[in-house]
Amino acid sequence: MSVEAAELLELFQWRREDAELDGALKQKLESEVADVFSYLLLLCDSTGIDLVDATNKKIDLNEERFPVSASRGVAKPGGED
C-alpha cells in the first residue's frame, strides 16, 4: 500500500497549490486513488476492520482531542495520529 500511496503523493509533490487539475493528471489521480483504496479495502477485509466504523471513531476522537474552539487557525507541525 505504501508504494501506491507514494505514487499518489508523487503526482502532487512538486505542484503549486494553485495549479489546475488537467484531464491527464485527473486520470492518473483516479488510477492511483483506486489503487490505494483497493489495497486499503483488502487490508480491512483481511483484518476484520470495518473501514467506515474505524473512520467514524477516528473523527470522534479527533473532535474530542482537537475541539474547533481551541484548534481553529492553529497549525502545528508534527504531533500524534
C-alpha positions in Angstrom: 0.0 0.0 0.0 2.9 2.4 0.8 4.1 2.1 -2.8 0.7 3.0 -4.2 0.4 5.9 -1.7 3.8 7.1 -2.7 2.7 7.1 -6.4 -0.3 9.2 -5.4 1.8 11.6 -3.5 4.3 11.9 -6.4 1.5 13.4 -8.5 1.4 16.4 -6.2 4.9 16.6 -4.7 6.2 19.5 -6.8 2.9 21.1 -7.9 1.9 24.6 -6.9 -1.2 24.8 -4.8 -2.9 27.0 -7.4 -2.1 24.7 -10.4 -5.1 23.5 -12.3 -6.0 19.8 -12.4 -6.0 18.9 -16.1 -7.6 15.9 -17.7 -4.4 13.8 -17.9 -3.5 14.4 -14.3 -7.0 13.7 -13.2 -6.9 10.3 -14.9 -3.6 9.5 -13.2 -5.0 10.6 -9.9 -8.1 8.5 -10.3 -6.0 5.5 -11.0 -3.7 5.9 -8.0 -6.6 6.7 -5.7 -8.3 3.5 -6.8 -5.1 1.5 -6.2 -4.7 2.9 -2.6 -8.4 2.3 -1.9 -8.2 -1.3 -3.2 -5.3 -2.1 -1.0 -6.9 -0.4 2.0 -10.1 -2.5 1.4 -8.0 -5.7 1.2 -6.2 -4.8 4.4 -9.5 -4.1 6.2 -11.1 -7.3 4.9 -8.2 -9.5 5.9 -8.0 -8.0 9.4 -11.8 -7.7 10.1 -11.8 -3.9 10.3 -14.9 -2.0 9.4 -13.5 0.9 7.5 -16.5 3.2 7.9 -16.7 2.4 11.6 -13.0 3.0 12.1 -13.2 6.3 10.3 -16.1 7.5 12.4 -14.3 6.5 15.6 -11.2 8.5 14.4 -13.3 11.5 13.6 -15.0 11.4 17.0 -11.6 11.0 18.8 -10.1 14.0 16.8 -13.2 16.1 17.7 -12.5 15.3 21.4 -8.8 15.9 21.2 -8.9 19.0 19.0 -12.1 20.9 19.6 -12.8 23.5 16.9 -12.9 26.3 19.5 -9.3 25.6 20.5 -8.0 24.4 17.2 -9.3 26.8 14.5 -6.4 28.7 12.9 -3.7 26.7 14.7 -1.4 24.6 12.5 1.5 22.9 14.3 3.9 20.5 12.6 4.3 17.0 14.0 2.0 15.6 16.6 0.3 12.3 17.2 -2.2 10.4 15.0 
